[in-house]
């Protein structure tokens, strides 16, 4: 016997697949592939900028769109860098602890993120890091 409750939109539970269905329906497979590839490319470019600046350390190479890095300094300086950038309203960084060290994380994943946004974020990070390092000298 067919149980039709298994063939309908659940009324008592959240319909989680609906969100994914809407995204696939709106962008299509090719559109989704484009956004994912572009975000990974931007993350790789950002990671290259971090590696090229001796004031920073790339903690791990980004496999996808999350870049984990830190200012070559104390955990307090990294916390100060994150707090000042987040309070500026220009960008938002998250953090984690890895081997007892404070690590900054930049995630590139919003649909409308362009290379100019990532460049502006890097410029803001560099400027604020310069101020923090100058204060500690």
Secondary structure, DSSP 8 states (H G I E B T S, - for coil): ---GGGGS--SSS--THHHHHHHHHHHHHHHHHHHHHHHHHHHHHHHHHHHH-TTEEEEE--SSSEEEEEESS-HHHHHHHHHHHHHHTS---EEEEETTEEEEEEE---TT--HHHHHHHHHHHHHHHHHHHHHH-
